[in-house]
């Protein structure tokens, strides 16, 4: 009882004085510190020349295939927002806008870190021009995040059940324990699908609530998440050293686990955490070759999409532009019909954009 009471007092102190946000920050810093120490121990004797040689030895066909797979993964990311828009009833927003918002929000969020905030800001900038408010964007972020987590739970649940040893390489738990965790994850997914199939389910309260996708739609949602993660894992698989052999399912388990650890750390691109998790879980591979594979993957999955997203957003801002009328600025905003409307104002809010769209369509 004494130990339990002491732990309760410590938790109460941390919750009230530090706050949950502060605890999350401390946890992120702890993960980054552990990853930094692990990376230093593994890479302090790394040979730059050997890494460059490993890069040069990569099969161009495999590298090209990895690039195509990453491109397909980002195409799948656009369906996150498209599905979310359909779920919250915003059918008037065309796919091209959803694709731009989904691609840019994830590309920038992946690189800057704190994806919920950075990705949400990018989405709001794009969707507000189509009359969507902050609550609508929050709902889109929630549904897109749910798609991501359902996909992760599906891939990890199935993968750990089939190859629990792959998870053991990361979490150091006995294979049987990991297999039970995988089975539990699959049971939880099945229960969730049944739950949303029996009746409409709402999350939230008052003016902020989301009606969760029903049974069949949930299966589509899970399929989007699974496809996204599978394509990313396949891209990493194409870049892996040829020897020793590792089966695709085992690599997918390690890859998704490393991705989640990087996501939880909130570091830009999971830098350090994602890499350390992969290197620690796959010690059978030559370090120089693994570093070469990680460099190429980071180039394809983080740097190229980030540069493209910034370019697209820049062109969008130029196209919408601002024009001077008597010393005041006017913003061009696309209406629901796809035409450009102009409002003379210092700044354009989401409510004004919606009103403008209604007036322009009359």
VOPAGU-2260 file (C-alpha; in pm, 1 decimal, decimal comma):
REM VOPAGU-2260
SITE   aa  ch    i         X         Y         Z
SITE  UNK   A    0       0,0       0,0       0,0
SITE  UNK   A    1     286,2     236,7      82,2
SITE  UNK   A    2     446,3     195,8    -260,7
SITE  UNK   A    3     111,5     239,2    -437,5
SITE  UNK   A    4      32,6     550,8    -233,2
SITE  UNK   A    5     374,8     693,4    -310,1
SITE  UNK   A    6     335,7     633,1    -682,9
SITE  UNK   A    7      -9,1     794,3    -674,7
SITE  UNK   A    8     134,7    1104,4    -508,9
SITE  UNK   A    9     415,9    1124,0    -764,4
SITE  UNK   A   10     168,2    1091,8   -1052,0
SITE  UNK   A   11     -59,5    1357,7    -899,0
SITE  UNK   A   12     235,5    1594,6    -858,6
SITE  UNK   A   13     351,9    1542,4   -1217,5
SITE  UNK   A   14      -2,3    1579,1   -1354,2
SITE  UNK   A   15     -84,4    1895,1   -1158,3
SITE  UNK   A   16     251,7    2072,2   -1152,5
SITE  UNK   A   17     414,3    1958,5   -1475,7
SITE  UNK   A   18     100,4    1889,7   -1681,3
SITE  UNK   A   19      30,5    1621,9   -1939,4
SITE  UNK   A   20     183,8    1836,6   -2214,0
SITE  UNK   A   21     500,8    1872,4   -2009,4
SITE  UNK   A   22     511,3    1499,1   -1945,3
SITE  UNK   A   23     476,2    1437,1   -2317,0
SITE  UNK   A   24     766,4    1673,7   -2383,8
SITE  UNK   A   25     980,3    1499,7   -2123,0
SITE  UNK   A   26     896,2    1159,5   -2274,2
SITE  UNK   A   27     988,5    1285,7   -2622,4
SITE  UNK   A   28    1319,3    1423,6   -2498,3
SITE  UNK   A   29    1392,7    1095,2   -2320,8
SITE  UNK   A   30    1325,4     896,4   -2639,9
SITE  UNK   A   31    1549,5    1131,3   -2840,2
SITE  UNK   A   32    1828,1    1105,4   -2581,7
SITE  UNK   A   33    1815,8     724,8   -2582,5
SITE  UNK   A   34    1816,9     724,3   -2963,3
SITE  UNK   A   35    2112,4     964,6   -2973,9
SITE  UNK   A   36    2317,2     744,4   -2739,5
SITE  UNK   A   37    2229,0     432,3   -2937,4
SITE  UNK   A   38    2318,9     596,3   -3268,2
SITE  UNK   A   39    2650,9     719,0   -3133,6
SITE  UNK   A   40    2745,7     373,4   -3010,8
SITE  UNK   A   41    2659,4     218,4   -3345,9
SITE  UNK   A   42    2792,1     486,3   -3578,8
SITE  UNK   A   43    3092,2     652,1   -3410,1
SITE  UNK   A   44    3326,5     427,8   -3610,1
SITE  UNK   A   45    3130,3     464,0   -3931,9
SITE  UNK   A   46    3339,4     500,3   -4246,8
SITE  UNK   A   47    3217,5     771,0   -4484,5
SITE  UNK   A   48    3397,8     602,0   -4771,8
SITE  UNK   A   49    3225,0     272,0   -4696,3
SITE  UNK   A   50    2886,0     440,9   -4685,1
SITE  UNK   A   51    2948,8     602,3   -5023,9
SITE  UNK   A   52    3058,7     266,8   -5162,1
SITE  UNK   A   53    2739,3     107,4   -5028,8
SITE  UNK   A   54    2537,3     379,0   -5199,6
SITE  UNK   A   55    2717,8     318,7   -5526,4
SITE  UNK   A   56    2659,3     -55,7   -5504,7
SITE  UNK   A   57    2279,9     -19,8   -5489,5
SITE  UNK   A   58    2097,4    -176,9   -5781,7
SITE  UNK   A   59    1951,9     112,7   -5988,2
SITE  UNK   A   60    1640,4     -93,8   -6057,6
SITE  UNK   A   61    1581,2    -142,5   -5685,8
SITE  UNK   A   62    1636,3     227,5   -5619,5
SITE  UNK   A   63    1395,3     318,9   -5898,8
SITE  UNK   A   64    1136,9      74,5   -5764,2
SITE  UNK   A   65    1171,6     226,7   -5417,0
SITE  UNK   A   66    1107,8     574,4   -5561,1
SITE  UNK   A   67     793,3     454,4   -5740,3
SITE  UNK   A   68     667,5     282,6   -5424,1
SITE  UNK   A   69     719,1     600,4   -5220,3
SITE  UNK   A   70     534,7     800,5   -5487,1
SITE  UNK   A   71     245,7     552,4   -5467,0
SITE  UNK   A   72     248,0     582,0   -5086,9
SITE  UNK   A   73     210,1     958,2   -5112,6
SITE  UNK   A   74     -69,4     910,4   -5363,3
SITE  UNK   A   75    -239,4     692,9   -5101,5
SITE  UNK   A   76    -195,5     973,5   -4847,2
SITE  UNK   A   77    -423,5    1193,5   -5057,5
SITE  UNK   A   78    -704,8     945,4   -4991,5
SITE  UNK   A   79    -675,3    1013,5   -4617,4
SITE  UNK   A   80    -818,9    1362,3   -4668,5
SITE  UNK   A   81   -1056,2    1256,4   -4947,5
SITE  UNK   A   82   -1205,9     989,6   -4721,5
SITE  UNK   A   83   -1224,5    1235,0   -4428,3
SITE  UNK   A   84   -1407,8    1495,7   -4639,1
SITE  UNK   A   85   -1665,2    1236,6   -4746,5
SITE  UNK   A   86   -1705,4    1124,0   -4385,5
SITE  UNK   A   87   -1785,9    1473,1   -4251,5
SITE  UNK   A   88   -2015,1    1551,1   -4545,3
SITE  UNK   A   89   -1797,9    1804,2   -4729,8
SITE  UNK   A   90   -1858,7    1652,1   -5073,6
SITE  UNK   A   91   -1833,0    1986,9   -5254,1
SITE  UNK   A   92   -1455,3    1999,0   -5203,0
SITE  UNK   A   93   -1298,8    1838,1   -5513,5
SITE  UNK   A   94   -1039,9    1562,4   -5499,8
SITE  UNK   A   95    -763,5    1789,1   -5634,7
SITE  UNK   A   96    -800,1    2013,8   -5328,4
SITE  UNK   A   97    -804,7    1713,6   -5094,0
SITE  UNK   A   98    -497,3    1575,9   -5271,5
SITE  UNK   A   99    -310,5    1906,1   -5233,7
SITE  UNK   A  100    -404,5    1938,1   -4866,8
SITE  UNK   A  101    -323,6    1576,5   -4784,6
SITE  UNK   A  102       7,7    1569,7   -4969,5
SITE  UNK   A  103     132,0    1906,1   -4844,1
SITE  UNK   A  104      18,7    1860,5   -4483,7
SITE  UNK   A  105     189,7    1523,2   -4449,3
SITE  UNK   A  106     502,2    1621,8   -4643,5
SITE  UNK   A  107     555,1    1929,2   -4427,0
SITE  UNK   A  108     437,5    1763,0   -4106,0
SITE  UNK   A  109     674,5    1469,7   -4153,5
SITE  UNK   A  110     972,9    1702,8   -4186,0
SITE  UNK   A  111     889,0    1976,3   -3937,6
SITE  UNK   A  112     758,3    1747,0   -3663,2
SITE  UNK   A  113     448,2    1782,1   -3441,8
SITE  UNK   A  114     237,3    1667,1   -3736,8
SITE  UNK   A  115     -95,9    1737,8   -3566,7
SITE  UNK   A  116     -18,8    2110,2   -3545,7
SITE  UNK   A  117     191,4    2167,5   -3856,7
SITE  UNK   A  118     -26,3    1947,5   -4077,6
SITE  UNK   A  119    -341,3    2104,3   -3934,2
SITE  UNK   A  120    -213,0    2454,2   -4013,3
SITE  UNK   A  121    -143,4    2361,8   -4374,8
SITE  UNK   A  122    -485,5    2201,4   -4409,1
SITE  UNK   A  123    -658,6    2507,4   -4267,4
SITE  UNK   A  124    -476,7    2737,4   -4509,4
SITE  UNK   A  125    -602,6    2529,1   -4802,7
SITE  UNK   A  126    -950,1    2430,5   -4686,0
SITE  UNK   A  127   -1047,5    2770,7   -4545,1
SITE  UNK   A  128   -1053,3    2901,2   -4901,9
SITE  UNK   A  129   -1334,8    2653,4   -4968,4
SITE  UNK   A  130   -1546,4    2767,7   -4678,3
SITE  UNK   A  131   -1433,4    2511,4   -4420,4
SITE  UNK   A  132   -1380,3    2637,3   -4067,4
SITE  UNK   A  133   -1141,0    2537,7   -3792,0
SITE  UNK   A  134   -1384,7    2277,0   -3657,4
SITE  UNK   A  135   -1415,8    2117,4   -4002,2
SITE  UNK   A  136   -1037,9    2099,4   -4035,5
SITE  UNK   A  137   -1012,1    1950,1   -3686,5
SITE  UNK   A  138   -1258,8    1680,5   -3790,0
SITE  UNK   A  139   -1055,9    1607,5   -4104,6
SITE  UNK   A  140    -738,9    1576,1   -3896,0
SITE  UNK   A  141    -918,7    1340,9   -3655,7
SITE  UNK   A  142   -1051,9    1110,4   -3929,0
SITE  UNK   A  143    -716,7    1111,2   -4111,6
SITE  UNK   A  144    -538,1    1029,9   -3786,1
SITE  UNK   A  145    -783,8     748,5   -3718,0
SITE  UNK   A  146    -708,7     607,6   -4064,4
SITE  UNK   A  147    -337,1     615,4   -3984,3
SITE  UNK   A  148    -377,3     436,0   -3650,3
SITE  UNK   A  149    -618,7     175,1   -3782,7
SITE  UNK   A  150    -368,7      97,7   -4058,4
SITE  UNK   A  151     -83,8      70,9   -3808,0
SITE  UNK   A  152    -281,8    -154,5   -3577,9
SITE  UNK   A  153    -377,9    -378,0   -3870,4
SITE  UNK   A  154     -25,5    -414,8   -4008,7
SITE  UNK   A  155     136,0    -461,1   -3668,5
SITE  UNK   A  156    -134,4    -696,1   -3540,7
SITE  UNK   A  157    -110,8    -923,6   -3842,5
SITE  UNK   A  158     267,3    -898,4   -3872,2
SITE  UNK   A  159     339,3    -964,4   -3503,6
SITE  UNK   A  160     101,2   -1259,1   -3502,2
SITE  UNK   A  161     279,1   -1416,4   -3800,8
SITE  UNK   A  162     637,2   -1319,9   -3707,3
SITE  UNK   A  163     655,2   -1229,6   -3335,2
SITE  UNK   A  164    1035,7   -1257,3   -3347,0
SITE  UNK   A  165    1047,7    -938,8   -3556,4
SITE  UNK   A  166     878,1    -742,6   -3277,7
SITE  UNK   A  167    1109,1    -904,7   -3022,9
SITE  UNK   A  168    1404,2    -745,9   -3203,1
SITE  UNK   A  169    1257,5    -405,7   -3113,4
SITE  UNK   A  170    1076,2    -442,9   -2778,7
SITE  UNK   A  171    1287,4    -733,4   -2637,4
SITE  UNK   A  172     974,8    -913,7   -2517,1
SITE  UNK   A  173     945,7   -1294,3   -2555,8
SITE  UNK   A  174     799,4   -1398,4   -2894,9
SITE  UNK   A  175     498,4   -1562,4   -2729,1
SITE  UNK   A  176     412,9   -1238,2   -2548,3
SITE  UNK   A  177     439,8   -1045,6   -2874,9
SITE  UNK   A  178     217,5   -1298,4   -3052,4
SITE  UNK   A  179     -45,8   -1253,7   -2782,5
SITE  UNK   A  180     -18,1    -875,9   -2829,0
SITE  UNK   A  181     -68,8    -920,1   -3202,8
SITE  UNK   A  182    -373,6   -1139,9   -3153,1
SITE  UNK   A  183    -514,9    -889,0   -2902,6
SITE  UNK   A  184    -467,9    -609,9   -3158,4
SITE  UNK   A  185    -657,6    -806,9   -3423,0
SITE  UNK   A  186    -937,7    -887,3   -3177,1
SITE  UNK   A  187    -958,4    -518,6   -3085,2
SITE  UNK   A  188    -984,0    -423,2   -3452,4
SITE  UNK   A  189   -1258,8    -678,9   -3512,8
SITE  UNK   A  190   -1448,8    -553,8   -3207,1
SITE  UNK   A  191   -1419,2    -195,0   -3329,8
SITE  UNK   A  192   -1557,3    -285,3   -3673,8
SITE  UNK   A  193   -1852,0    -466,0   -3511,5
SITE  UNK   A  194   -1909,3    -170,9   -3275,3
SITE  UNK   A  195   -1934,2      90,9   -3552,7
SITE  UNK   A  196   -2145,5    -147,3   -3762,4
SITE  UNK   A  197   -2421,6    -193,1   -3504,2
SITE  UNK   A  198   -2525,0     174,0   -3478,5
SITE  UNK   A  199   -2402,2     526,5   -3567,2
SITE  UNK   A  200   -2120,8     623,6   -3330,9
SITE  UNK   A  201   -2037,8     983,1   -3245,0
SITE  UNK   A  202   -1714,3    1110,4   -3091,7
SITE  UNK   A  203   -1713,5    1452,1   -2925,9
SITE  UNK   A  204   -1977,3    1679,1   -2776,3
SITE  UNK   A  205   -2171,4    2000,9   -2832,4
SITE  UNK   A  206   -2077,4    2162,8   -3164,9
SITE  UNK   A  207   -1769,2    1944,5   -3205,3
SITE  UNK   A  208   -1851,0    1585,7   -3281,7
SITE  UNK   A  209   -1764,6    1337,4   -3554,2
SITE  UNK   A  210   -1979,5    1050,3   -3671,7
SITE  UNK   A  211   -1742,8     758,8   -3715,4
SITE  UNK   A  212   -1745,9     567,7   -4044,5
SITE  UNK   A  213   -1977,0     264,0   -4036,0
SITE  UNK   A  214   -1871,2     -97,5   -4090,8
SITE  UNK   A  215   -1798,8    -108,0   -4464,8
SITE  UNK   A  216   -1653,2     241,5   -4465,7
SITE  UNK   A  217   -1429,0     144,6   -4174,9
SITE  UNK   A  218   -1295,6    -148,6   -4376,8
SITE  UNK   A  219   -1216,4      94,9   -4661,0
SITE  UNK   A  220   -1051,4     325,0   -4407,6
SITE  UNK   A  221    -838,4      40,5   -4274,9
SITE  UNK   A  222    -749,0     -56,8   -4632,2
SITE  UNK   A  223    -619,0     294,2   -4704,3
SITE  UNK   A  224    -396,1     286,4   -4397,4
SITE  UNK   A  225    -271,0     -65,1   -4468,6
SITE  UNK   A  226    -189,2      20,8   -4830,2
SITE  UNK   A  227       2,6     333,2   -4727,5
SITE  UNK   A  228     217,5     151,9   -4471,8
SITE  UNK   A  229     269,7    -150,9   -4695,3
SITE  UNK   A  230     398,2      66,5   -4979,3
SITE  UNK   A  231     639,4     246,7   -4746,7
SITE  UNK   A  232     766,9     -80,3   -4601,6
SITE  UNK   A  233     803,9    -221,8   -4953,4
SITE  UNK   A  234    1012,0      82,1   -5052,8
SITE  UNK   A  235    1241,7      23,2   -4755,9
SITE  UNK   A  236    1260,4    -346,1   -4847,3
SITE  UNK   A  237    1382,7    -261,3   -5197,6
SITE  UNK   A  238    1668,5     -58,5   -5047,0
SITE  UNK   A  239    1778,5    -320,8   -4794,4
SITE  UNK   A  240    2111,5    -501,1   -4839,5
SITE  UNK   A  241    2083,2    -822,7   -5038,8
SITE  UNK   A  242    2240,5   -1031,3   -4761,9
SITE  UNK   A  243    2138,6   -1170,3   -4521,8
SITE  UNK   A  244    1782,8   -1245,1   -4627,2
SITE  UNK   A  245    1490,6   -1096,5   -4437,8
SITE  UNK   A  246    1129,7   -1171,9   -4522,4
SITE  UNK   A  247     899,1    -879,5   -4612,5
SITE  UNK   A  248     659,8    -935,3   -4319,8
SITE  UNK   A  249     938,2    -919,7   -4059,7
SITE  UNK   A  250    1077,8    -602,5   -4213,4
SITE  UNK   A  251     727,6    -449,3   -4222,8
SITE  UNK   A  252     687,1    -513,2   -3847,8
SITE  UNK   A  253    1025,2    -354,3   -3769,8
SITE  UNK   A  254     963,3     -65,6   -4010,8
SITE  UNK   A  255     618,0      22,8   -3875,5
SITE  UNK   A  256     739,0      -2,5   -3514,6
SITE  UNK   A  257    1034,2     225,8   -3592,8
SITE  UNK   A  258     799,2     468,5   -3769,4
SITE  UNK   A  259     568,5     483,6   -3466,1
SITE  UNK   A  260     863,1     547,8   -3233,7
SITE  UNK   A  261     978,1     829,4   -3460,0
SITE  UNK   A  262     624,8     968,5   -3471,9
SITE  UNK   A  263     595,0     955,2   -3091,9
SITE  UNK   A  264     924,0    1143,6   -3048,3
SITE  UNK   A  265     791,3    1442,0   -3251,7
SITE  UNK   A  266    1138,1    1492,8   -3397,5
SITE  UNK   A  267    1145,8    1621,3   -3757,4
SITE  UNK   A  268    1118,6    1312,9   -3975,7
SITE  UNK   A  269    1166,9    1093,4   -3668,0
SITE  UNK   A  270    1535,5    1179,9   -3716,9
SITE  UNK   A  271    1757,2     964,1   -3500,6
SITE  UNK   A  272    1474,3     768,2   -3339,7
SITE  UNK   A  273    1348,9     596,8   -3656,8
SITE  UNK   A  274    1706,7     523,5   -3768,4
SITE  UNK   A  275    1819,8     395,0   -3429,2
SITE  UNK   A  276    1519,6     161,5   -3402,0
SITE  UNK   A  277    1591,2       8,0   -3743,3
SITE  UNK   A  278    1962,5     -31,0   -3676,8
SITE  UNK   A  279    1904,7    -183,7   -3332,8
SITE  UNK   A  280    1641,1    -425,2   -3461,6
SITE  UNK   A  281    1847,4    -536,5   -3762,5
SITE  UNK   A  282    2201,6    -590,1   -3631,1
SITE  UNK   A  283    2262,6    -872,1   -3881,1
SITE  UNK   A  284    2310,2    -619,6   -4162,6
SITE  UNK   A  285    2626,9    -425,6   -4234,5
SITE  UNK   A  286    2599,0     -81,4   -4074,0
SITE  UNK   A  287    2746,2     101,4   -4373,7
SITE  UNK   A  288    2493,9     -58,2   -4608,1
SITE  UNK   A  289    2207,6      15,8   -4370,0
SITE  UNK   A  290    2307,2     380,5   -4340,9
SITE  UNK   A  291    2319,7     400,2   -4720,8
SITE  UNK   A  292    1968,2     252,5   -4743,2
SITE  UNK   A  293    1837,3     494,7   -4480,2
SITE  UNK   A  294    1989,4     793,3   -4660,7
SITE  UNK   A  295    1818,2     700,7   -4987,4
SITE  UNK   A  296    1488,1     635,9   -4809,9
SITE  UNK   A  297    1505,9     973,4   -4635,7
SITE  UNK   A  298    1578,0    1143,5   -4966,8
SITE  UNK   A  299    1275,1     982,5   -5133,0
SITE  UNK   A  300    1028,5     991,4   -4843,8
SITE  UNK   A  301    1118,4    1318,3   -4670,4
SITE  UNK   A  302    1333,3    1558,6   -4870,7
SITE  UNK   A  303    1184,0    1526,4   -5221,6
SITE  UNK   A  304     817,2    1546,0   -5106,8
SITE  UNK   A  305     903,6    1834,7   -4871,8
SITE  UNK   A  306    1058,7    2035,3   -5153,4
SITE  UNK   A  307     767,2    1954,7   -5384,3
SITE  UNK   A  308     510,2    2052,1   -5118,8
SITE  UNK   A  309     678,9    2387,9   -5057,7
SITE  UNK   A  310     687,1    2449,5   -5433,5
SITE  UNK   A  311     318,2    2363,3   -5474,9
SITE  UNK   A  312     215,7    2585,5   -5184,9
SITE  UNK   A  313     431,5    2866,6   -5320,0
SITE  UNK   A  314     268,7    2845,5   -5664,9
SITE  UNK   A  315     -72,1    2831,8   -5499,8
SITE  UNK   A  316      -4,8    3150,5   -5305,7
SITE  UNK   A  317     117,3    3321,2   -5621,6
SITE  UNK   A  318    -188,3    3204,8   -5817,0
SITE  UNK   A  319    -429,8    3319,9   -5547,1
SITE  UNK   A  320    -206,4    3620,0   -5495,1
SITE  UNK   A  321    -282,6    3959,9   -5350,7
SITE  UNK   A  322    -367,6    4263,7   -5559,7
SITE  UNK   A  323    -374,1    4627,7   -5451,3
SITE  UNK   A  324    -692,1    4832,0   -5482,9
SITE  UNK   A  325    -658,2    5182,1   -5338,8
SITE  UNK   A  326    -388,7    5072,7   -5098,4
SITE  UNK   A  327    -586,1    4769,0   -4975,9
SITE  UNK   A  328    -513,7    4406,4   -5054,9
SITE  UNK   A  329    -753,2    4160,6   -5210,1
SITE  UNK   A  330    -723,9    3784,0   -5193,2
SITE  UNK   A  331    -834,0    3558,7   -5475,1
SITE  UNK   A  332   -1022,7    3259,3   -5340,9
SITE  UNK   A  333   -1158,5    2964,9   -5540,1
SITE  UNK   A  334   -1531,8    2920,7   -5506,2
SITE  UNK   A  335   -1719,1    2592,5   -5500,2
SITE  UNK   A  336   -1758,4    2620,1   -5877,2
SITE  UNK   A  337   -1381,6    2640,9   -5919,6
SITE  UNK   A  338   -1382,3    3006,8   -6029,5
SITE  UNK   A  339   -1178,3    3281,7   -5868,2
SITE  UNK   A  340   -1349,0    3543,2   -5656,3
SITE  UNK   A  341   -1194,2    3862,6   -5520,5
SITE  UNK   A  342   -1264,5    4031,1   -5189,3
SITE  UNK   A  343   -1107,3    4360,5   -5085,0
SITE  UNK   A  344    -987,3    4303,3   -4732,3
SITE  UNK   A  345    -663,4    4300,5   -4534,1
SITE  UNK   A  346    -714,1    3933,5   -4451,5
SITE  UNK   A  347    -962,3    3666,2   -4551,8
SITE  UNK   A  348   -1120,3    3454,6   -4280,7
SITE  UNK   A  349   -1293,5    3121,9   -4330,6
SITE  UNK   A  350   -1638,0    3277,9   -4264,7
SITE  UNK   A  351   -1576,5    3552,8   -4519,2
SITE  UNK   A  352   -1459,2    3295,8   -4772,5
SITE  UNK   A  353   -1778,6    3096,4   -4726,4
SITE  UNK   A  354   -1993,6    3406,5   -4765,8
SITE  UNK   A  355   -1795,4    3507,6   -5073,4
SITE  UNK   A  356   -1845,9    3165,7   -5228,8
SITE  UNK   A  357   -2221,0    3189,5   -5173,4
SITE  UNK   A  358   -2241,7    3536,3   -5328,3
SITE  UNK   A  359   -2027,9    3440,0   -5627,0
SITE  UNK   A  360   -2244,9    3137,2   -5705,2
SITE  UNK   A  361   -2564,5    3347,6   -5731,7
